[in-house]
Amino acid sequence: MFRTWPQRALVTQQHPNVVSPLATFNTPHLSTGTCTNVDNVAVLPSASVIDFRQYWRDEHDGSSDSESLEQTACLTLARLLSAVVYLHECSSDVPRLLPRHVLMTVLDTGECYPLLRPSSRVSNSSDTAGTIADDIAELILVMLRLDSSAVVQRRKSDPSTKREKPVGIDVAAAISPQSSYSRCLQRVVRCLRQKTGSSWIEGVKESIQLLDFTLWGPSEDEARMIAISDGRDTALRVWLSVTRCRLLAELAAAEGMSQNGLEVAERATFLSLATESSLLEVTKVLFT
C-alpha cells in the first residue's frame, strides 16, 4: 500500500496508529474499483498521508459543521492517546504527541485516522521540555482552530529566578463548550493537567475513558438522566443490551466491508468491554 522513500521501510507497529519513527513515505494511486477473476484477491484502497496541521486547515476550510469537526477531534485524540498507552507499555517511556510527530491518513473510502511517528531522538531537548498535557493542548488548538493569542497562559513562581514563568496554555478556558464533544475535550485537558508527574499515565487512561464514553456511550441527555435516576445500574444495563443489539443488526444488514472499519471495531470493542459499573464511573467523572 505504501511506497517508501528514500530507502526507508515503513514499519508498522502492533497498533493501528503507530508507525516507525524513521518512516518516510508517500502513497501510489490504487483503485478500489478494480475487479479480478481470481478468488481471494482484495484490492487495497489508496491513501493520502497529510501533515497534521494541513489536514485540519483543510477540514476547517471545507466544513461549516463545527460539531462534526469536534467529533472527529475527539476520535483523533482517543486514537492518539491509545497509541501513547501502547508505547508506554512497550518501553515505559513517556511518549510525546507533538504535532510534528502526527500524520493524518485519509483512505479513498473516506475513513481517516492519525499515525503517530514517535521521536527517535529521546535526548532532544525540544521533545522533553513539555508534558503530555502540553501536547494535547497544542493538538486541540490546531484541531479546533482556537486563537492562541486569546488563550490565557497559567503561570507560577520560579524560586530559582524569582520571576514568573509560563507553565502551559489553558486550552480548557479557551474552548467554547457547544456540544458534548467540545465539553469532553475540555474535561480531558483538565484531567491531564491534574494528573502530573508519575500519575500522568492514569490521566491518559482516564481521558480515553471520557473520550470513548462521549463517542460510543449514551448521549449526553441520556447519561444525565441515568446519572440522577435511582435505578442507574438497571438503566445502564438496558442501554448496553439495546445498543449491542442495534450494532449487531447494523452489521448483519451491511453489504460488504464497512467504509469505516476501524471506527466500527472501536465501537464494538467499547460495547463488548463496557459494564454498567464502568459506565457509571465515567458518568460520575463527567457530571460531578
C-alpha positions in Angstrom: 0.0 0.0 0.0 2.9 2.3 0.7 6.0 3.0 -1.4 8.9 4.0 0.8 11.1 7.0 0.0 14.0 7.1 0.3 15.4 3.7 1.2 13.5 3.5 4.5 10.9 0.9 5.2 7.6 1.8 6.6 7.4 -0.4 9.7 4.0 -0.6 11.3 3.8 -1.5 15.0 1.2 -3.7 16.7 -1.1 -0.7 17.0 -3.1 0.8 14.1 -2.0 4.4 14.9 1.8 3.9 15.4 4.4 3.7 12.7 8.2 3.6 12.7 9.8 6.8 13.9 12.1 6.8 10.8 9.5 6.0 8.2 9.2 8.5 5.4 6.7 7.6 2.7 4.2 8.5 0.0 1.3 6.6 -1.5 0.8 5.4 -5.0 -2.6 5.7 -6.6 -4.6 2.5 -6.3 -8.1 1.9 -7.5 -10.7 0.3 -5.2 -13.0 -0.4 -8.1 -10.7 -3.0 -9.6 -12.2 -6.4 -10.3 -10.4 -9.6 -10.9 -11.3 -13.2 -11.9 -9.0 -14.6 -9.3 -10.6 -15.7 -6.0 -9.4 -14.3 -2.7 -7.9 -11.2 -4.0 -8.5 -7.9 -2.2 -7.5 -4.5 -3.7 -6.4 -2.1 -1.0 -7.7 1.4 -1.1 -5.3 4.3 -1.8 -4.4 6.7 0.9 -3.3 10.2 1.3 -0.8 11.0 4.1 -1.2 14.6 5.1 0.6 16.8 7.6 -1.4 17.2 10.8 -1.7 21.0 10.6 -2.5 21.0 6.9 -5.2 18.3 7.3 -7.1 20.4 10.0 -6.7 23.6 8.0 -8.4 21.8 5.0 -11.1 20.4 7.3 -12.0 23.9 8.6 -11.9 25.4 5.1 -14.2 22.7 3.7 -16.7 22.3 6.5 -19.1 24.6 8.4 -20.3 21.8 10.8 -18.5 22.6 14.0 -20.0 19.6 15.9 -18.8 17.2 13.2 -15.2 18.6 13.5 -15.3 18.3 17.3 -16.4 14.7 17.0 -13.5 14.0 14.6 -11.2 15.8 17.1 -12.4 13.5 19.9 -11.9 10.4 17.8 -8.4 11.5 16.7 -7.4 12.3 20.2 -8.8 8.9 21.5 -6.7 7.0 19.0 -3.5 9.0 19.7 -3.9 8.6 23.5 -4.4 4.9 22.9 -1.1 4.9 20.9 0.6 6.6 23.8 -0.6 3.9 26.3 0.7 1.2 23.9 4.1 2.8 23.5 4.4 3.4 27.3 3.6 -0.3 27.9 6.2 -1.4 25.4 9.1 0.8 26.6 8.0 2.5 29.9 9.0 5.8 28.2 6.8 8.9 28.2 5.8 9.2 24.5 5.1 12.7 23.2 2.2 13.9 21.0 3.9 16.8 19.3 2.1 17.9 16.2 5.2 17.3 14.0 5.1 13.6 15.1 1.5 13.1 13.9 0.3 12.5 10.4 -3.3 12.1 9.1 -4.0 9.2 6.8 -7.1 9.5 4.6 -8.3 6.5 2.6 -10.3 6.9 -0.6 -13.2 5.1 1.2 -13.5 8.3 3.4 -12.1 6.9 6.6 -9.4 8.9 8.2 -7.1 8.1 11.1 -3.9 9.5 12.7 -0.5 8.0 12.6 1.9 8.7 15.5 5.5 8.7 14.5 7.4 8.7 17.8 10.6 10.6 18.1 13.8 8.5 17.7 15.8 11.2 19.4 14.9 10.8 23.1 17.5 13.2 24.2 16.2 16.1 22.1 15.6 18.9 24.5 12.7 20.3 22.4 10.9 16.9 22.8 11.4 16.7 26.6 10.7 20.3 27.6 6.9 19.9 27.9 4.4 17.3 29.1 1.7 15.2 27.6 -0.9 17.8 28.8 1.0 20.5 26.8 1.0 18.3 23.7 -2.8 17.7 23.9 -3.3 21.4 24.4 -1.4 22.1 21.3 -3.2 19.4 19.3 -6.6 20.8 20.4 -5.5 24.3 19.4 -4.8 23.0 15.9 -7.9 20.8 15.6 -10.4 23.4 16.9 -8.5 26.3 15.3 -8.5 28.2 18.5 -6.9 31.6 18.6 -3.7 31.0 20.6 -3.3 34.8 21.3 -6.6 34.8 23.1 -5.7 31.8 25.3 -4.8 32.7 28.8 -1.5 31.3 30.0 -1.2 29.9 33.5 1.9 31.0 35.4 3.7 30.0 38.6 6.5 31.4 40.6 10.0 30.2 39.8 12.0 30.4 43.1 15.4 30.0 41.3 14.9 33.1 39.1 12.4 35.0 41.4 10.2 35.6 38.4 7.0 34.3 36.8 7.3 31.7 34.0 4.6 30.1 31.8 3.5 26.6 32.7 1.2 25.9 29.8 -1.7 27.0 27.7 -5.1 26.9 29.4 -6.9 25.5 26.5 -9.8 24.4 28.7 -10.7 28.0 29.3 -10.5 28.8 25.6 -12.8 26.0 24.4 -16.4 27.1 23.9 -18.4 24.1 25.1 -21.2 24.0 22.5 -21.5 20.2 22.1 -20.8 17.1 24.1 -17.6 16.7 22.1 -16.2 20.1 23.0 -17.2 19.6 26.6 -15.4 16.3 26.6 -12.2 17.9 25.2 -12.4 20.5 27.9 -12.6 17.8 30.6 -9.7 15.8 29.0 -7.5 18.9 29.2 -8.4 19.4 32.9 -7.9 15.8 33.7 -4.4 15.7 32.2 -3.4 18.9 34.0 -4.5 17.4 37.3 -2.6 14.1 36.7 1.1 15.1 36.6 4.4 13.5 37.5 4.3 9.8 37.9 0.5 9.7 37.6 0.4 11.0 34.1 -0.5 7.6 32.6 -3.5 7.5 34.9 -4.6 10.8 33.4 -4.2 9.4 29.9 -6.3 6.3 30.6 -9.0 8.3 32.3 -9.0 10.7 29.3 -9.5 7.7 27.0 -12.5 6.6 29.1 -14.0 10.0 28.8 -13.5 10.2 25.1 -14.8 6.6 24.5 -17.9 7.3 26.5 -18.6 10.5 24.6 -18.0 8.8 21.2 -19.8 5.5 21.8 -21.7 5.7 25.0 -25.2 7.2 25.8 -26.0 10.6 24.6 -25.3 13.4 27.0 -29.0 13.8 27.8 -29.4 10.1 28.3 -26.3 10.0 30.5 -27.5 12.9 32.7 -30.9 11.3 33.2 -29.3 7.9 34.1 -26.8 9.6 36.5 -29.6 11.1 38.6 -32.0 8.2 38.5 -32.5 5.7 41.3 -32.1 2.7 39.1 -28.8 3.7 37.4 -27.4 0.2 37.2 -30.6 -1.2 35.6 -30.8 1.7 33.2 -27.2 1.3 32.1 -27.7 -2.5 31.7 -30.7 -1.9 29.5 -28.9 0.7 27.4 -25.9 -1.7 26.9 -28.2 -4.6 25.8 -30.2 -2.5 23.4 -27.1 -0.8 21.9 -25.3 -4.1 21.4 -28.3 -5.5 19.6 -28.5 -2.4 17.3 -24.9 -2.8 16.4 -25.3 -6.5 15.6 -28.4 -5.6 13.4 -26.4 -2.9 11.6 -23.5 -5.3 10.9 -25.9 -8.1 9.7 -27.6 -5.6 7.3 -24.4 -4.1 6.0 -23.4 -5.1 2.5 -19.7 -5.9 2.0 -17.0 -4.3 4.1 -17.8 -1.2 6.1 -16.3 2.0 4.9 -15.3 2.9 8.5 -13.8 -0.4 9.6 -11.6 0.9 12.4 -14.4 3.0 13.8 -16.8 0.0 13.8 -14.2 -2.1 15.5 -13.6 0.6 18.2 -17.3 0.9 18.8 -17.7 -2.8 19.1 -14.8 -3.1 21.4 -16.2 -0.4 23.7 -19.6 -2.1 23.8 -18.2 -5.6 24.4 -15.9 -4.4 27.3 -18.3 -1.9 28.9 -20.3 -2.9 32.0 -22.9 -0.9 33.9 -20.3 -0.3 36.7 -17.7 1.1 34.3 -20.2 3.3 32.6 -21.5 4.6 35.9 -17.9 5.5 37.0 -17.5 7.6 33.9 -20.8 9.4 34.4 -19.6 10.4 37.9 -16.5 11.9 36.4 -18.5 13.7 33.7 -21.3 15.2 35.8 -19.8 15.7 39.3 
